[in-house]
Amino acid sequence: MVVAAPLLAFLPSPPSPVVFEVGSFALSYYGLFIALGIAVGTWLTGRELERRGHDGALALQALLFVVPLGVLGARLDYVATEYEAQFAAHPTSIVQVWNGGLGIYGAVAGSFLGVLLFARVRGLSVLAFADAAAPGVVLGQAVGRWGDYFNQELFGRPSDLPWAIGISPENRPAEFADAQTFHPTFLYESIWDVLVCLLLLWIARRFAERLRVGDVFVLYLILYSVEYLLIGTLRVDPTSFVIWGPIRGDLIVAGVVALGSAVLLLLRHLLWPRDRSNKDRRRGTG
């Protein structure tokens, strides 16, 4: 028996990307889930800092550095790769972050710069703080990805799987105008991110005596980049960041980050003396 495609959609199209409007103010689901992601990530980072012998309140204090630079980096990343396609005709839309459009590697780079500045001001180890923050960061990403669902963006190729997502006609790429359900790549990424968070927390505890300062953060870079490579191949959202033919620049960046981070992790365990690592880990320096 053939079942109609709309019945296969496990997640129906959201009716609106806006939670509510009051006059000229509108609260979008995208912004709401970004804020929730930051809150969840900060909470977990505070817990990890306390477990490592630091003041958990440092996680909240670091937001003054991390959030502005993280958002700025994410937006600059997205605008740089999509300028011709989305912003050349309407440059004023560059500041409209609430409508979506953040680049993950720009966010990581900007946030790391924020951590670097905060750590310098407070006299903390940058890598030790990054290790404590990594599980919270990826958990925050898992929450934030649901903003893409309400914006009906970053979905995958057409699919008739039982968990496919219905996409409104106006949000479908022209070449898939007749398709009704698509891979919910935001959901795949969210589930992956939760699993990465749990894995990082387990590794940080199970292999504490063997880890170098910064290892947990490097593992985060590897695991997230592998996710981006695997799930990114499913996505059909238009992009101007194309290197050659169908080869997308963001996937190349993910591949370089994954491979480079894996090599870095291997080399630092082969070349960094264990006695220095253990001393630094106990002191919380790196």
C-alpha positions, 0 to 999 in steps of 0.5 A: 500500500502506498501512503501519501507523502504528507502522512509520512512527515513526522514533523509538520511544518511550523505555522510561523517562525515568530513566537509573538509580536507586540507592536514592532517587536517580534520574538522569533523561535530562532532567537529563542532557541539560540538564547536557550542554547546559551543558557543550557551551555552556560549551566553545564560549563559552570558544572564542569568548572566546579567539578574541575575545582574552579568557580562555576560562576566563571561560566556566567562571567565569561558570557560578556566576552564569549557571546558578543564575539561568538555571534559576531564571528558566526555572522561574519562567517555566514555573510562572507560565504553568502554575501553575493547570494543573500546580502549584495542586494540588501546590505542592511539585512546583514544585521538581522541575525534573528532571521537566521544565518550563523556560521558555526566555525565563525562562532567557534572562532569568535567564542574561542577569542572571547575565552582567550580574552576572558582567561587573560583578564582572569589569569586562567588557562585558556585550554583548561577553560575550553575543556570545561566549556566544550560539552556545554557548547555542543549541548547548546548547539543541540538546543539552538538547532531547533531554531532552524526547524521553525525557520524551515531552513537547513533541511536535507534532500527529499525523503519519504522516511517516516521521520521526514519533515514537511516543508512549506512550498515557499521554503523549498528550493526551486529544483525540489518544488514538487517534493513535500517532505525532506530529511530533517538535518537539524534533528540529525545534528541535534541528536548527534550534538547531544551524543557528543556532549555525553561522550565528552563528559564520559571521556573527561571522567574516564580518561582524566589521568591520560588527557592533556589540557585541551584534549576535550576541546580538540575532540569536540572539534573533531566530532563536530566536524565529522558531523558537519561532513556527514550531515552536510552532504544531505543538505540542499540549502543554496550556498554561494560558497562553492569551490568547484562544481558541486563541491561546497567550501564549508564541507572542505573547511569541515574536512580540514578542521577534522583532519587537522584536529585529529593530527594535532591530538595524535601529535600532542600525545606523541610529542608532549611529555606525560609528566608535564601534561599531568603537572599542567592538568593538576595545576589547571594550566596549559 
